[in-house]
Amino acid sequence: MFDIGPEKLLIVLGLALIIFGPGKIPEMAKSMGKGLREFRKAQSDIREELVGHFNETNGSGPAPDAGTKAPEEHRQDGQEKG
């Protein structure tokens, strides 16, 4: 996707150091980290809300964990208990 080698990366970091100065770069990195963290949290919240809404509209509860076995009444092969 991006063809950024180590040389180009060093040039970009050097220019950023010259333009913003050594004191501003850690502050910028910190604010970028906070923004990314907030974005991931919002993404996770939206995903959980959509999955919950999907489960409500289908009439099923939360999806079972991969390690748990489906109840006998709702087996995946379509046969009922008995």
Secondary structure, DSSP 8 states (H G I E B T S, - for coil): -----HHHHHHHHHHHHHHH-TTHHHHHHHHHHHHHHHHHHHHHHHHHHHHHHHHHHHT--S---TTS---GGG-TTS----
